[in-house]
Each structure stands twice: as C-alpha cells, then as structure tokens.
Amino acid sequence: MELGGNYTYISAKYKSGADSRVYDIPKHKAFAYVDYKIVPKFSIYASQYMISSRYSNSYEVTKLAGFGTTNVKFIYKPTESLSVEAGISNLFDKNYEYAEGYPEEGRVFFTNLRYKF
C-alpha cells in the first residue's frame, strides 16, 4: 500500500492595499491518495482533491464555494511496461467550478491503455 498527499496554505495580499480581496486564489488546497496492490498485477488507486472557497470577478465579485472531488481507478499491469486502467473521475458527481460561469464536468467514466518505452 502506498499513501501520499499534500496541503497548501496560500496567504496572498495586494501591496497597494486598494482592494483587500485576492481573486481566483484559494487559501487552502489539499490532495490525498492511496494506491493499494491487491495482487502483484492488480491495484486500486483512489484520490481526493479539496479546495477552499475563493473570490472571482469574471462578471461581478462572487464568492465561489469550496469543493472536493473523489476519483477511483483500477489498474491491471500484465507486464512492467503495459497497464490497463478503468475508473471514475468525480465519483460523487459534485457540481463545482474553478471560475465563475465555467462549471467543470460531472462524473466521468474512463479507460486508459499505457505503454512505457
């Protein structure tokens, strides 16, 4: 089993002091994952991405809500160079947007075939 993640705290301020709000930058961001090998050639990978609320002024000054998305994929590696993946991004179909008026995609099912040279 492999566990990992990161956390970022951002404290941003304008030097001029004219506007106290900093736009499109969240104060908190975090990412965590687990990669669990069930058997040597088959593993499950799950990740969680989280971001706090932030201000946007695309059209007008708006406070966008924070959000978190969960992703899961199953990985089969028949050889060291070849892997087949199938999974779901945004598992719980969370509605979110990085910028006002530009919603991100909902739940997505995907498959990947990777070969490393």
Phi and psi in radians as a Rosetta constraint file:
Dihedral C 1 N 2 CA 2 C 2 CIRCULARHARMONIC -2.145 0.35
Dihedral N 2 CA 2 C 2 N 3 CIRCULARHARMONIC 2.281 0.35
Dihedral C 2 N 3 CA 3 C 3 CIRCULARHARMONIC -2.094 0.35
Dihedral N 3 CA 3 C 3 N 4 CIRCULARHARMONIC 2.556 0.35
Dihedral C 3 N 4 CA 4 C 4 CIRCULARHARMONIC -2.840 0.35
Dihedral N 4 CA 4 C 4 N 5 CIRCULARHARMONIC 2.990 0.35
Dihedral C 4 N 5 CA 5 C 5 CIRCULARHARMONIC 2.970 0.35
Dihedral N 5 CA 5 C 5 N 6 CIRCULARHARMONIC 3.102 0.35
Dihedral C 5 N 6 CA 6 C 6 CIRCULARHARMONIC -2.703 0.35
Dihedral N 6 CA 6 C 6 N 7 CIRCULARHARMONIC 2.788 0.35
Dihedral C 6 N 7 CA 7 C 7 CIRCULARHARMONIC -2.409 0.35
Dihedral N 7 CA 7 C 7 N 8 CIRCULARHARMONIC 2.437 0.35
Dihedral C 7 N 8 CA 8 C 8 CIRCULARHARMONIC -2.258 0.35
Dihedral N 8 CA 8 C 8 N 9 CIRCULARHARMONIC 2.251 0.35
Dihedral C 8 N 9 CA 9 C 9 CIRCULARHARMONIC -1.945 0.35
Dihedral N 9 CA 9 C 9 N 10 CIRCULARHARMONIC 2.182 0.35
Dihedral C 9 N 10 CA 10 C 10 CIRCULARHARMONIC -2.038 0.35
Dihedral N 10 CA 10 C 10 N 11 CIRCULARHARMONIC 2.101 0.35
Dihedral C 10 N 11 CA 11 C 11 CIRCULARHARMONIC -1.987 0.35
Dihedral N 11 CA 11 C 11 N 12 CIRCULARHARMONIC 1.723 0.35
Dihedral C 11 N 12 CA 12 C 12 CIRCULARHARMONIC -2.031 0.35
Dihedral N 12 CA 12 C 12 N 13 CIRCULARHARMONIC 2.379 0.35
Dihedral C 12 N 13 CA 13 C 13 CIRCULARHARMONIC -2.478 0.35
Dihedral N 13 CA 13 C 13 N 14 CIRCULARHARMONIC 2.572 0.35
Dihedral C 13 N 14 CA 14 C 14 CIRCULARHARMONIC -1.351 0.35
Dihedral N 14 CA 14 C 14 N 15 CIRCULARHARMONIC 2.418 0.35
Dihedral C 14 N 15 CA 15 C 15 CIRCULARHARMONIC -1.274 0.35
Dihedral N 15 CA 15 C 15 N 16 CIRCULARHARMONIC -0.524 0.35
Dihedral C 15 N 16 CA 16 C 16 CIRCULARHARMONIC -1.243 0.35
Dihedral N 16 CA 16 C 16 N 17 CIRCULARHARMONIC -0.472 0.35
Dihedral C 16 N 17 CA 17 C 17 CIRCULARHARMONIC 1.357 0.35
Dihedral N 17 CA 17 C 17 N 18 CIRCULARHARMONIC 0.020 0.35
Dihedral C 17 N 18 CA 18 C 18 CIRCULARHARMONIC -1.134 0.35
Dihedral N 18 CA 18 C 18 N 19 CIRCULARHARMONIC -0.773 0.35
Dihedral C 18 N 19 CA 19 C 19 CIRCULARHARMONIC -2.204 0.35
Dihedral N 19 CA 19 C 19 N 20 CIRCULARHARMONIC 2.165 0.35
Dihedral C 19 N 20 CA 20 C 20 CIRCULARHARMONIC -1.387 0.35
Dihedral N 20 CA 20 C 20 N 21 CIRCULARHARMONIC -0.249 0.35
Dihedral C 20 N 21 CA 21 C 21 CIRCULARHARMONIC -1.565 0.35
Dihedral N 21 CA 21 C 21 N 22 CIRCULARHARMONIC 2.387 0.35
Dihedral C 21 N 22 CA 22 C 22 CIRCULARHARMONIC -1.857 0.35
Dihedral N 22 CA 22 C 22 N 23 CIRCULARHARMONIC 2.225 0.35
Dihedral C 22 N 23 CA 23 C 23 CIRCULARHARMONIC -1.629 0.35
Dihedral N 23 CA 23 C 23 N 24 CIRCULARHARMONIC 2.546 0.35
Dihedral C 23 N 24 CA 24 C 24 CIRCULARHARMONIC 1.116 0.35
Dihedral N 24 CA 24 C 24 N 25 CIRCULARHARMONIC 0.351 0.35
Dihedral C 24 N 25 CA 25 C 25 CIRCULARHARMONIC -2.194 0.35
Dihedral N 25 CA 25 C 25 N 26 CIRCULARHARMONIC 2.020 0.35
Dihedral C 25 N 26 CA 26 C 26 CIRCULARHARMONIC -1.368 0.35
Dihedral N 26 CA 26 C 26 N 27 CIRCULARHARMONIC 2.710 0.35
Dihedral C 26 N 27 CA 27 C 27 CIRCULARHARMONIC -1.360 0.35
Dihedral N 27 CA 27 C 27 N 28 CIRCULARHARMONIC -0.551 0.35
Dihedral C 27 N 28 CA 28 C 28 CIRCULARHARMONIC -2.238 0.35
Dihedral N 28 CA 28 C 28 N 29 CIRCULARHARMONIC 2.352 0.35
Dihedral C 28 N 29 CA 29 C 29 CIRCULARHARMONIC -2.433 0.35
Dihedral N 29 CA 29 C 29 N 30 CIRCULARHARMONIC 2.495 0.35
Dihedral C 29 N 30 CA 30 C 30 CIRCULARHARMONIC -2.592 0.35
Dihedral N 30 CA 30 C 30 N 31 CIRCULARHARMONIC 2.635 0.35
Dihedral C 30 N 31 CA 31 C 31 CIRCULARHARMONIC -2.502 0.35
Dihedral N 31 CA 31 C 31 N 32 CIRCULARHARMONIC 2.355 0.35
Dihedral C 31 N 32 CA 32 C 32 CIRCULARHARMONIC -2.447 0.35
Dihedral N 32 CA 32 C 32 N 33 CIRCULARHARMONIC 2.585 0.35
Dihedral C 32 N 33 CA 33 C 33 CIRCULARHARMONIC -2.566 0.35
Dihedral N 33 CA 33 C 33 N 34 CIRCULARHARMONIC 2.785 0.35
Dihedral C 33 N 34 CA 34 C 34 CIRCULARHARMONIC -2.374 0.35
Dihedral N 34 CA 34 C 34 N 35 CIRCULARHARMONIC 2.345 0.35
Dihedral C 34 N 35 CA 35 C 35 CIRCULARHARMONIC -2.146 0.35
Dihedral N 35 CA 35 C 35 N 36 CIRCULARHARMONIC 1.880 0.35
Dihedral C 35 N 36 CA 36 C 36 CIRCULARHARMONIC -1.941 0.35
Dihedral N 36 CA 36 C 36 N 37 CIRCULARHARMONIC 2.085 0.35
Dihedral C 36 N 37 CA 37 C 37 CIRCULARHARMONIC -1.540 0.35
Dihedral N 37 CA 37 C 37 N 38 CIRCULARHARMONIC 1.974 0.35
Dihedral C 37 N 38 CA 38 C 38 CIRCULARHARMONIC -1.292 0.35
Dihedral N 38 CA 38 C 38 N 39 CIRCULARHARMONIC -0.889 0.35
Dihedral C 38 N 39 CA 39 C 39 CIRCULARHARMONIC -2.342 0.35
Dihedral N 39 CA 39 C 39 N 40 CIRCULARHARMONIC 2.921 0.35
Dihedral C 39 N 40 CA 40 C 40 CIRCULARHARMONIC -0.918 0.35
Dihedral N 40 CA 40 C 40 N 41 CIRCULARHARMONIC -0.532 0.35
Dihedral C 40 N 41 CA 41 C 41 CIRCULARHARMONIC -1.821 0.35
Dihedral N 41 CA 41 C 41 N 42 CIRCULARHARMONIC -0.034 0.35
Dihedral C 41 N 42 CA 42 C 42 CIRCULARHARMONIC -2.302 0.35
Dihedral N 42 CA 42 C 42 N 43 CIRCULARHARMONIC 2.245 0.35
Dihedral C 42 N 43 CA 43 C 43 CIRCULARHARMONIC -2.452 0.35
Dihedral N 43 CA 43 C 43 N 44 CIRCULARHARMONIC 2.836 0.35
Dihedral C 43 N 44 CA 44 C 44 CIRCULARHARMONIC -2.087 0.35
Dihedral N 44 CA 44 C 44 N 45 CIRCULARHARMONIC 2.307 0.35
Dihedral C 44 N 45 CA 45 C 45 CIRCULARHARMONIC -2.113 0.35
Dihedral N 45 CA 45 C 45 N 46 CIRCULARHARMONIC 2.185 0.35
Dihedral C 45 N 46 CA 46 C 46 CIRCULARHARMONIC -2.222 0.35
Dihedral N 46 CA 46 C 46 N 47 CIRCULARHARMONIC 2.464 0.35
Dihedral C 46 N 47 CA 47 C 47 CIRCULARHARMONIC -2.438 0.35
Dihedral N 47 CA 47 C 47 N 48 CIRCULARHARMONIC 2.705 0.35
Dihedral C 47 N 48 CA 48 C 48 CIRCULARHARMONIC -2.318 0.35
Dihedral N 48 CA 48 C 48 N 49 CIRCULARHARMONIC 2.230 0.35
Dihedral C 48 N 49 CA 49 C 49 CIRCULARHARMONIC -2.023 0.35
Dihedral N 49 CA 49 C 49 N 50 CIRCULARHARMONIC 2.307 0.35
Dihedral C 49 N 50 CA 50 C 50 CIRCULARHARMONIC -2.315 0.35
Dihedral N 50 CA 50 C 50 N 51 CIRCULARHARMONIC 2.520 0.35
Dihedral C 50 N 51 CA 51 C 51 CIRCULARHARMONIC -2.536 0.35
Dihedral N 51 CA 51 C 51 N 52 CIRCULARHARMONIC 2.433 0.35
Dihedral C 51 N 52 CA 52 C 52 CIRCULARHARMONIC -1.449 0.35
Dihedral N 52 CA 52 C 52 N 53 CIRCULARHARMONIC 3.041 0.35
Dihedral C 52 N 53 CA 53 C 53 CIRCULARHARMONIC -1.141 0.35
Dihedral N 53 CA 53 C 53 N 54 CIRCULARHARMONIC 2.771 0.35
Dihedral C 53 N 54 CA 54 C 54 CIRCULARHARMONIC -2.740 0.35
Dihedral N 54 CA 54 C 54 N 55 CIRCULARHARMONIC 2.810 0.35
Dihedral C 54 N 55 CA 55 C 55 CIRCULARHARMONIC -1.607 0.35
Dihedral N 55 CA 55 C 55 N 56 CIRCULARHARMONIC 2.530 0.35
Dihedral C 55 N 56 CA 56 C 56 CIRCULARHARMONIC -2.312 0.35
Dihedral N 56 CA 56 C 56 N 57 CIRCULARHARMONIC 2.556 0.35
Dihedral C 56 N 57 CA 57 C 57 CIRCULARHARMONIC -2.292 0.35
Dihedral N 57 CA 57 C 57 N 58 CIRCULARHARMONIC 0.752 0.35
Dihedral C 57 N 58 CA 58 C 58 CIRCULARHARMONIC -1.052 0.35
Dihedral N 58 CA 58 C 58 N 59 CIRCULARHARMONIC -0.824 0.35
Dihedral C 58 N 59 CA 59 C 59 CIRCULARHARMONIC -2.011 0.35
Dihedral N 59 CA 59 C 59 N 60 CIRCULARHARMONIC -0.836 0.35
Dihedral C 59 N 60 CA 60 C 60 CIRCULARHARMONIC -2.621 0.35
Dihedral N 60 CA 60 C 60 N 61 CIRCULARHARMONIC 2.895 0.35
Dihedral C 60 N 61 CA 61 C 61 CIRCULARHARMONIC -1.180 0.35
Dihedral N 61 CA 61 C 61 N 62 CIRCULARHARMONIC 2.079 0.35
Dihedral C 61 N 62 CA 62 C 62 CIRCULARHARMONIC -2.393 0.35
Dihedral N 62 CA 62 C 62 N 63 CIRCULARHARMONIC 2.501 0.35
Dihedral C 62 N 63 CA 63 C 63 CIRCULARHARMONIC -1.693 0.35
Dihedral N 63 CA 63 C 63 N 64 CIRCULARHARMONIC 2.009 0.35
Dihedral C 63 N 64 CA 64 C 64 CIRCULARHARMONIC -1.473 0.35
Dihedral N 64 CA 64 C 64 N 65 CIRCULARHARMONIC 2.460 0.35
Dihedral C 64 N 65 CA 65 C 65 CIRCULARHARMONIC -1.247 0.35
Dihedral N 65 CA 65 C 65 N 66 CIRCULARHARMONIC 2.629 0.35
Dihedral C 65 N 66 CA 66 C 66 CIRCULARHARMONIC -1.263 0.35
Dihedral N 66 CA 66 C 66 N 67 CIRCULARHARMONIC 2.875 0.35
Dihedral C 66 N 67 CA 67 C 67 CIRCULARHARMONIC -2.712 0.35
Dihedral N 67 CA 67 C 67 N 68 CIRCULARHARMONIC 2.936 0.35
Dihedral C 67 N 68 CA 68 C 68 CIRCULARHARMONIC -2.483 0.35
Dihedral N 68 CA 68 C 68 N 69 CIRCULARHARMONIC 2.471 0.35
Dihedral C 68 N 69 CA 69 C 69 CIRCULARHARMONIC -2.198 0.35
Dihedral N 69 CA 69 C 69 N 70 CIRCULARHARMONIC 2.554 0.35
Dihedral C 69 N 70 CA 70 C 70 CIRCULARHARMONIC -2.019 0.35
Dihedral N 70 CA 70 C 70 N 71 CIRCULARHARMONIC 2.376 0.35
Dihedral C 70 N 71 CA 71 C 71 CIRCULARHARMONIC -2.238 0.35
Dihedral N 71 CA 71 C 71 N 72 CIRCULARHARMONIC 2.487 0.35
Dihedral C 71 N 72 CA 72 C 72 CIRCULARHARMONIC -2.398 0.35
Dihedral N 72 CA 72 C 72 N 73 CIRCULARHARMONIC 2.406 0.35
Dihedral C 72 N 73 CA 73 C 73 CIRCULARHARMONIC -2.552 0.35
Dihedral N 73 CA 73 C 73 N 74 CIRCULARHARMONIC 2.650 0.35
Dihedral C 73 N 74 CA 74 C 74 CIRCULARHARMONIC -1.896 0.35
Dihedral N 74 CA 74 C 74 N 75 CIRCULARHARMONIC 2.348 0.35
Dihedral C 74 N 75 CA 75 C 75 CIRCULARHARMONIC -2.170 0.35
Dihedral N 75 CA 75 C 75 N 76 CIRCULARHARMONIC 2.234 0.35
Dihedral C 75 N 76 CA 76 C 76 CIRCULARHARMONIC -2.059 0.35
Dihedral N 76 CA 76 C 76 N 77 CIRCULARHARMONIC 2.193 0.35
Dihedral C 76 N 77 CA 77 C 77 CIRCULARHARMONIC -2.078 0.35
Dihedral N 77 CA 77 C 77 N 78 CIRCULARHARMONIC 1.578 0.35
Dihedral C 77 N 78 CA 78 C 78 CIRCULARHARMONIC -1.144 0.35
Dihedral N 78 CA 78 C 78 N 79 CIRCULARHARMONIC -0.525 0.35
Dihedral C 78 N 79 CA 79 C 79 CIRCULARHARMONIC -2.347 0.35
Dihedral N 79 CA 79 C 79 N 80 CIRCULARHARMONIC 2.977 0.35
Dihedral C 79 N 80 CA 80 C 80 CIRCULARHARMONIC -1.141 0.35
Dihedral N 80 CA 80 C 80 N 81 CIRCULARHARMONIC -0.511 0.35
Dihedral C 80 N 81 CA 81 C 81 CIRCULARHARMONIC -1.583 0.35
Dihedral N 81 CA 81 C 81 N 82 CIRCULARHARMONIC -0.404 0.35
Dihedral C 81 N 82 CA 82 C 82 CIRCULARHARMONIC -1.946 0.35
Dihedral N 82 CA 82 C 82 N 83 CIRCULARHARMONIC 2.351 0.35
Dihedral C 82 N 83 CA 83 C 83 CIRCULARHARMONIC -2.423 0.35
Dihedral N 83 CA 83 C 83 N 84 CIRCULARHARMONIC 2.539 0.35
Dihedral C 83 N 84 CA 84 C 84 CIRCULARHARMONIC -2.086 0.35
Dihedral N 84 CA 84 C 84 N 85 CIRCULARHARMONIC 2.230 0.35
Dihedral C 84 N 85 CA 85 C 85 CIRCULARHARMONIC -2.180 0.35
Dihedral N 85 CA 85 C 85 N 86 CIRCULARHARMONIC 2.541 0.35
Dihedral C 85 N 86 CA 86 C 86 CIRCULARHARMONIC -2.500 0.35
Dihedral N 86 CA 86 C 86 N 87 CIRCULARHARMONIC 2.389 0.35
Dihedral C 86 N 87 CA 87 C 87 CIRCULARHARMONIC -2.928 0.35
Dihedral N 87 CA 87 C 87 N 88 CIRCULARHARMONIC -2.974 0.35
Dihedral C 87 N 88 CA 88 C 88 CIRCULARHARMONIC -2.339 0.35
Dihedral N 88 CA 88 C 88 N 89 CIRCULARHARMONIC 2.208 0.35
Dihedral C 88 N 89 CA 89 C 89 CIRCULARHARMONIC -1.700 0.35
Dihedral N 89 CA 89 C 89 N 90 CIRCULARHARMONIC 2.533 0.35
Dihedral C 89 N 90 CA 90 C 90 CIRCULARHARMONIC 0.968 0.35
Dihedral N 90 CA 90 C 90 N 91 CIRCULARHARMONIC 0.980 0.35
Dihedral C 90 N 91 CA 91 C 91 CIRCULARHARMONIC -0.860 0.35
Dihedral N 91 CA 91 C 91 N 92 CIRCULARHARMONIC -0.732 0.35
Dihedral C 91 N 92 CA 92 C 92 CIRCULARHARMONIC -1.638 0.35
Dihedral N 92 CA 92 C 92 N 93 CIRCULARHARMONIC 0.228 0.35
Dihedral C 92 N 93 CA 93 C 93 CIRCULARHARMONIC 0.939 0.35
Dihedral N 93 CA 93 C 93 N 94 CIRCULARHARMONIC 0.840 0.35
Dihedral C 93 N 94 CA 94 C 94 CIRCULARHARMONIC -1.289 0.35
Dihedral N 94 CA 94 C 94 N 95 CIRCULARHARMONIC 2.329 0.35
Dihedral C 94 N 95 CA 95 C 95 CIRCULARHARMONIC -1.465 0.35
Dihedral N 95 CA 95 C 95 N 96 CIRCULARHARMONIC 2.170 0.35
Dihedral C 95 N 96 CA 96 C 96 CIRCULARHARMONIC -2.688 0.35
Dihedral N 96 CA 96 C 96 N 97 CIRCULARHARMONIC 2.872 0.35
Dihedral C 96 N 97 CA 97 C 97 CIRCULARHARMONIC -2.623 0.35
Dihedral N 97 CA 97 C 97 N 98 CIRCULARHARMONIC 2.461 0.35
Dihedral C 97 N 98 CA 98 C 98 CIRCULARHARMONIC -1.430 0.35
Dihedral N 98 CA 98 C 98 N 99 CIRCULARHARMONIC -0.543 0.35
Dihedral C 98 N 99 CA 99 C 99 CIRCULARHARMONIC -2.351 0.35
Dihedral N 99 CA 99 C 99 N 100 CIRCULARHARMONIC 2.547 0.35
Dihedral C 99 N 100 CA 100 C 100 CIRCULARHARMONIC -0.991 0.35
Dihedral N 100 CA 100 C 100 N 101 CIRCULARHARMONIC 2.273 0.35
Dihedral C 100 N 101 CA 101 C 101 CIRCULARHARMONIC 1.496 0.35
Dihedral N 101 CA 101 C 101 N 102 CIRCULARHARMONIC 0.021 0.35
Dihedral C 101 N 102 CA 102 C 102 CIRCULARHARMONIC -2.200 0.35
Dihedral N 102 CA 102 C 102 N 103 CIRCULARHARMONIC 1.352 0.35
Dihedral C 102 N 103 CA 103 C 103 CIRCULARHARMONIC -1.175 0.35
Dihedral N 103 CA 103 C 103 N 104 CIRCULARHARMONIC 2.551 0.35
Dihedral C 103 N 104 CA 104 C 104 CIRCULARHARMONIC -1.509 0.35
Dihedral N 104 CA 104 C 104 N 105 CIRCULARHARMONIC 2.886 0.35
Dihedral C 104 N 105 CA 105 C 105 CIRCULARHARMONIC -1.166 0.35
Dihedral N 105 CA 105 C 105 N 106 CIRCULARHARMONIC 2.714 0.35
Dihedral C 105 N 106 CA 106 C 106 CIRCULARHARMONIC -1.470 0.35
Dihedral N 106 CA 106 C 106 N 107 CIRCULARHARMONIC -2.568 0.35
Dihedral C 106 N 107 CA 107 C 107 CIRCULARHARMONIC -1.100 0.35
Dihedral N 107 CA 107 C 107 N 108 CIRCULARHARMONIC 2.349 0.35
Dihedral C 107 N 108 CA 108 C 108 CIRCULARHARMONIC -2.287 0.35
Dihedral N 108 CA 108 C 108 N 109 CIRCULARHARMONIC 2.244 0.35
Dihedral C 108 N 109 CA 109 C 109 CIRCULARHARMONIC -1.699 0.35
Dihedral N 109 CA 109 C 109 N 110 CIRCULARHARMONIC 2.393 0.35
Dihedral C 109 N 110 CA 110 C 110 CIRCULARHARMONIC -2.519 0.35
Dihedral N 110 CA 110 C 110 N 111 CIRCULARHARMONIC 2.798 0.35
Dihedral C 110 N 111 CA 111 C 111 CIRCULARHARMONIC -2.379 0.35
Dihedral N 111 CA 111 C 111 N 112 CIRCULARHARMONIC 2.533 0.35
Dihedral C 111 N 112 CA 112 C 112 CIRCULARHARMONIC -2.324 0.35
Dihedral N 112 CA 112 C 112 N 113 CIRCULARHARMONIC 2.536 0.35
Dihedral C 112 N 113 CA 113 C 113 CIRCULARHARMONIC -2.151 0.35
Dihedral N 113 CA 113 C 113 N 114 CIRCULARHARMONIC 2.080 0.35
Dihedral C 113 N 114 CA 114 C 114 CIRCULARHARMONIC -2.134 0.35
Dihedral N 114 CA 114 C 114 N 115 CIRCULARHARMONIC 2.423 0.35
Dihedral C 114 N 115 CA 115 C 115 CIRCULARHARMONIC -2.290 0.35
Dihedral N 115 CA 115 C 115 N 116 CIRCULARHARMONIC 2.171 0.35
Dihedral C 115 N 116 CA 116 C 116 CIRCULARHARMONIC -1.713 0.35
Dihedral N 116 CA 116 C 116 N 117 CIRCULARHARMONIC 2.212 0.35
